[in-house]
Amino acid sequence: MQGVLNDDSGHPISGAWVQLVSPSLHKTARTAEDGRFRFEDLAPGKFTVSVEWNGARAILIEPFEFASTVALLRLTLSAQN
């Protein structure tokens, strides 16, 4: 699974921590300069995604079903999050 994290103006957010959590898994990835992140070797399941950036933490996606080896998450972190 891969994704990109942008602010609400569409600019990439680098250096944020993206966490992918399920009952049996906890993975963390750091966003690159272009806002991209990647989680490898995921089995299908139900996951929650959260982001930590500049000391703030926000849950962006409540539990969702991941059923494929190819998925792209487009996340937006806004001032309201």
N, C-alpha and C positions, 0 to 999 in steps of 0.2 A: 504494500500500500504506500502510495506517495501523496504528497499534497503541497500546497503553497499557502502561506500566511501573509495576508496584506492588511493594511489599515483601511479605514473606511474611505480614504481618498484613492485607494488602489495601489499605494506604494508598498513594496515588500518590507516585511519586518524580519530583520536578521537577529540572531542571538537569542531567540525565544526558545523555551523548552516546551515541547509538545509531548504529552503523555497519552498513551493508549493503554486502557485498563479493561480487563475482564475478570471474572472470578478466578481464573487460573493463570493470568498473565499480567505483567506490568512492564511496559517498554517505554523508553524515553528517547527522543531525538531532538537535536538542536537545529534550528532553522539556519540555512546558509544565507549568504549575502543577498541572494535573489528571493529569499523567503521560503525556499523549498526545503522539504524534509522527507524522510523515507523510513518506513518500517519494513523489515524483510522477514521472510520465513514465517508468515502468519497463517494459521489454520483458520478455517471459517468459524465464526462465532459472533457473539454479541459484545460490543465494545462501547466504552465511553471515552471521549477525547476531551482533554483539558489543555490549556495553555498557560504558562507562567512567563511573564515578561516584565522587566523593571520592577520586580517585587510584587506585582499584582497577579492574581490567579483567577481565571475565569473558565467555567465549564462551557464549552462551545457546542458540543453535540451530546445530547442525552443518548442513552443506549441505542445503538443501531446494529443491524445485522450485516456482517461482512461475509460474503459468500464466494468471492472471486479472488484470484491472485492478482488481478489488475483493478485498481481503484484509485481515483484521484479525488482528494478532499480539497476543496477550495474554502479556506477559512478566512473570515474577516473579523478583526479585532477593532471594535469601535470604542469611543470614549464612554459610551453607555454601558459597555460590558464591564 
